[in-house]
């Protein structure tokens, strides 16, 4: 943190850390299983099977808006920062 940081900076850092940790976890799961990992909402716990079924029938598809190279660059920077910590 620097003197120029405001209240939003720790919040964004937390959300980015959650996203990067989720990516590391899904990458490890794919490596270990040799299969793709289906996406699931990570922001809350699904309460029952009907919610799970509803999720899988959802018509909304969310696509990344960031270029893949930029995404990998940011992820590599995060991994370097974690290694230094």
Secondary structure, DSSP 8 states (H G I E B T S, - for coil): --TT--HHHHHHHHHHHHHHHHHHHHHHHHHHHSS-------SS---SHHHHHHHHT--------S-HHHHHHHHHHHHHHHHH-
